[in-house]
Amino acid sequence: MCHSLFSNEEVINMELSTVDLKRCTLVRPGGRVDGSVAPELGSSLRAVTDSGRYKIVINMADVTYASSACLRELISAWKVCRRWNRGDLRLAEVSPDIAKILALTGLDNQFAIYDSEVEAVGSF
């Protein structure tokens, strides 16, 4: 008799919404953004830039965990936005735990980080 090791494992998906505003595109991920769901975040960000929108605000308020894979996707999208001076990727409402991760990796100096979504959107 064969038993699956994963039969009781819960699959937790990242929640993600994207809204095109006049000034920029607002992306709101939520939940755990780990290696299993970070590619989904990357795909969503690529879809935004592929549509010609290079000013992006990511509201991190509902993100409970950000892995190195998440950071990789953010950096990749940031590079695309900044290429040829087309735009920028800015973070808003970053939790203290994720702010620590950004500080430890030096990314707090890389990204413009705003206390509120309104401030981040208004910065464009």
Residue frames relative to the residue before (quaternion, step in Angstrom):
aa qw qx qy qz dx dy dz
M 1.0000 0.0000 0.0000 0.0000 0.00 0.00 0.00
C 0.2014 -0.7964 0.5653 0.0750 3.56 -0.86 1.01
H 0.1204 -0.7852 0.6054 0.0496 3.57 -0.90 0.96
S 0.4274 -0.6817 0.5308 0.2662 3.52 -1.02 0.77
L 0.4437 -0.6920 0.5046 0.2640 3.55 -0.94 0.88
F 0.7328 0.4401 -0.2178 0.4711 3.55 1.17 -0.54
S 0.3485 0.7847 -0.4698 0.2053 3.60 1.21 0.17
N 0.7537 0.3537 -0.2081 0.5133 3.60 1.05 -0.65
E 0.4719 0.6911 -0.4330 0.3350 3.56 1.29 0.01
E 0.3150 -0.7457 0.5631 0.1662 3.52 -0.95 0.95
V 0.2541 -0.7497 0.5900 0.1590 3.58 -0.88 0.88
I 0.1010 -0.7948 0.5980 0.0226 3.54 -0.67 1.13
N 0.1866 -0.7997 0.5648 0.0817 3.54 -0.60 1.14
M 0.4850 -0.6226 0.5274 0.3147 3.48 -1.21 0.58
E 0.3217 -0.7005 0.5981 0.2193 3.55 -1.06 0.76
L 0.0188 0.8135 -0.5791 0.0503 3.57 -1.00 0.77
S 0.0387 0.7742 -0.6316 0.0156 3.55 -0.93 0.89
T 0.1413 -0.7746 0.6142 0.0525 3.53 -1.15 0.73
V 0.0288 -0.7959 0.6041 -0.0272 3.56 -0.85 1.02
D 0.2810 -0.7420 0.5851 0.1675 3.58 -0.84 0.99
L 0.1072 -0.7796 0.6166 0.0250 3.55 -0.68 1.17
K 0.6983 -0.4572 0.3301 0.4408 3.58 -1.26 0.14
R 0.7585 0.4027 -0.1996 0.4719 3.58 0.87 -0.99
C 0.8133 -0.0330 0.1091 0.5706 3.56 1.00 -0.82
T 0.4585 -0.6110 0.5414 0.3510 3.52 -1.36 -0.17
L 0.2340 -0.7712 0.5829 0.1034 3.54 -0.90 1.01
V 0.0821 -0.7843 0.6148 0.0077 3.56 -0.76 1.10
R 0.0656 -0.8041 0.5909 -0.0012 3.57 -0.83 1.04
P 0.0693 -0.7824 0.6183 0.0262 3.59 -0.18 1.23
G 0.0711 -0.8009 0.5927 0.0474 3.57 -1.20 0.40
G 0.7265 0.4011 -0.3162 0.4597 3.54 -1.17 0.58
R 0.7180 -0.3875 0.3367 0.4701 3.53 -1.25 -0.58
V 0.1072 -0.7674 0.6295 0.0581 3.56 -0.79 1.01
D 0.1279 0.8009 -0.5643 0.1542 3.53 0.11 1.36
G 0.7972 -0.3442 0.2233 0.4428 3.55 -1.31 -0.16
S 0.6620 0.5187 -0.3191 0.4370 3.58 1.10 -0.56
V 0.7829 0.2978 -0.1674 0.5199 3.62 1.11 -0.51
A 0.4570 0.6990 -0.4452 0.3231 3.61 1.23 -0.20
P 0.6237 0.5335 -0.3689 0.4363 3.66 0.94 -0.65
E 0.5991 0.5494 -0.3548 0.4619 3.59 1.14 -0.60
L 0.6276 0.5107 -0.3230 0.4909 3.59 1.03 -0.79
G 0.6559 0.5208 -0.3033 0.4545 3.57 0.93 -0.92
S 0.6470 0.5172 -0.3133 0.4644 3.58 0.98 -0.84
S 0.6527 0.5104 -0.3112 0.4655 3.57 0.98 -0.83
L 0.6660 0.4894 -0.3031 0.4743 3.57 0.97 -0.83
R 0.6347 0.5158 -0.3268 0.4735 3.61 1.05 -0.73
A 0.6180 0.5392 -0.3429 0.4580 3.59 1.04 -0.74
V 0.6318 0.5223 -0.3287 0.4691 3.59 1.04 -0.76
T 0.7184 0.4328 -0.2657 0.4754 3.60 0.76 -0.99
D 0.6176 0.5427 -0.3495 0.4493 3.61 1.06 -0.64
S 0.6628 0.4834 -0.3015 0.4859 3.58 1.19 -0.50
G 0.5983 -0.6159 0.3380 0.3854 3.58 1.30 0.15
R 0.5646 0.5636 -0.3987 0.4523 3.58 1.22 0.34
Y 0.0562 -0.8459 0.5292 -0.0338 3.56 -0.47 1.25
K 0.6088 0.4784 -0.3684 0.5146 3.58 1.25 0.23
I 0.0627 0.8257 -0.5444 0.1339 3.53 -0.27 1.36
V 0.1142 -0.7365 0.6623 0.0763 3.53 -1.12 0.83
I 0.1277 -0.7694 0.6220 0.0690 3.56 -0.87 0.98
N 0.2201 -0.7642 0.5969 0.1061 3.55 -0.62 1.19
M 0.1834 -0.8329 0.5201 0.0466 3.56 -0.42 1.29
A 0.3177 0.8044 -0.4663 0.1863 3.62 1.27 0.11
D 0.7732 0.3593 -0.1861 0.4883 3.60 0.95 -0.83
V 0.4920 0.6349 -0.4452 0.3959 3.60 1.26 0.17
T 0.2189 -0.8097 0.5361 0.0954 3.57 -0.62 1.15
Y 0.7889 0.0588 -0.0097 0.6116 3.59 1.22 -0.48
A 0.0492 -0.7848 0.6176 0.0176 3.57 -0.99 0.84
S 0.2357 -0.7870 0.5583 0.1157 3.57 -0.56 1.17
S 0.6923 -0.4343 0.3522 0.4560 3.55 -1.30 0.00
A 0.5937 0.5596 -0.3634 0.4499 3.59 1.13 -0.57
C 0.6186 0.5258 -0.3296 0.4818 3.58 1.07 -0.72
L 0.6597 0.5067 -0.3054 0.4634 3.57 0.89 -0.93
R 0.6198 0.5482 -0.3315 0.4532 3.58 1.03 -0.81
E 0.6705 0.4907 -0.2972 0.4705 3.60 0.94 -0.88
L 0.6364 0.5211 -0.3267 0.4656 3.59 1.02 -0.76
I 0.6596 0.5038 -0.3023 0.4688 3.58 0.95 -0.91
S 0.6425 0.5331 -0.3187 0.4489 3.58 0.94 -0.89
A 0.6822 0.4692 -0.2826 0.4843 3.59 0.89 -0.93
W 0.6116 0.5549 -0.3419 0.4485 3.58 1.04 -0.77
K 0.6536 0.5179 -0.3072 0.4585 3.58 0.96 -0.90
V 0.6489 0.5077 -0.3165 0.4701 3.59 0.96 -0.85
C 0.6623 0.5130 -0.3057 0.4525 3.59 0.92 -0.89
R 0.7335 0.4444 -0.2335 0.4582 3.58 0.93 -0.90
R 0.4949 0.6748 -0.4283 0.3411 3.59 1.20 -0.45
W 0.8485 0.0439 -0.0924 0.5192 3.55 -0.95 0.97
N 0.5649 -0.6509 0.3683 0.3486 3.57 1.13 0.68
R 0.2973 0.7998 -0.4751 0.2148 3.59 1.09 0.71
G 0.8022 -0.1539 0.1546 0.5557 3.59 0.99 -0.72
D 0.3369 -0.7147 0.5674 0.2321 3.54 -1.17 -0.64
L 0.2661 -0.7018 0.6291 0.2022 3.53 -1.32 0.32
R 0.0410 -0.8155 0.5764 -0.0316 3.57 -0.67 1.13
L 0.3235 -0.7486 0.5535 0.1690 3.54 -1.12 0.74
A 0.0933 -0.7901 0.6047 0.0380 3.55 -1.12 0.73
E 0.8661 0.1278 -0.0986 0.4730 3.53 -1.29 0.60
V 0.1637 0.8012 -0.5467 0.1800 3.55 0.89 1.02
S 0.4376 -0.7012 0.4982 0.2620 3.59 -0.84 0.98
P 0.6527 -0.5258 0.3630 0.4070 3.62 -1.16 0.44
D 0.6450 0.5265 -0.3316 0.4437 3.62 0.97 -0.78
I 0.6961 0.4420 -0.2769 0.4934 3.57 0.91 -0.87
A 0.5815 0.5642 -0.3680 0.4562 3.59 1.13 -0.58
K 0.6176 0.5373 -0.3353 0.4663 3.60 1.08 -0.73
I 0.6419 0.5178 -0.3156 0.4693 3.57 0.97 -0.90
L 0.6619 0.5013 -0.3058 0.4659 3.57 0.91 -0.90
A 0.6576 0.5059 -0.3083 0.4654 3.60 1.00 -0.80
L 0.6646 0.5144 -0.3053 0.4478 3.60 0.93 -0.88
T 0.7263 0.4121 -0.2326 0.4986 3.57 1.08 -0.70
G 0.5017 -0.6676 0.4131 0.3631 3.58 1.27 -0.12
L 0.4846 0.6926 -0.4192 0.3314 3.57 1.27 0.05
D 0.5142 0.6280 -0.4299 0.3955 3.58 1.23 -0.19
N 0.6605 0.4649 -0.2986 0.5085 3.58 1.25 -0.39
Q 0.6138 0.5646 -0.3278 0.4439 3.56 1.26 -0.44
F 0.7775 0.3070 -0.1419 0.5302 3.55 0.84 -1.04
A 0.4008 -0.6281 0.5963 0.2988 3.54 -1.23 0.56
I 0.0839 -0.8109 0.5791 -0.0031 3.58 -0.66 1.15
Y 0.1250 -0.8078 0.5759 0.0142 3.55 -0.80 1.11
D 0.5496 -0.6347 0.4437 0.3136 3.55 -1.14 0.70
S 0.8092 0.1384 -0.0698 0.5667 3.59 1.06 -0.65
E 0.6240 -0.5414 0.4269 0.3677 3.51 -1.29 0.51
V 0.6323 0.5477 -0.3263 0.4402 3.59 0.99 -0.86
E 0.6536 0.5065 -0.3082 0.4705 3.60 0.97 -0.87
A 0.6661 0.5131 -0.3038 0.4480 3.58 0.91 -0.91
V 0.6661 0.4806 -0.2977 0.4866 3.59 0.91 -0.91
G 0.6776 0.5094 -0.2820 0.4493 3.58 0.96 -0.87
S 0.5897 0.5966 -0.3637 0.4050 3.59 1.21 -0.40
F 0.6282 0.5180 -0.3470 0.4655 3.61 1.23 -0.24
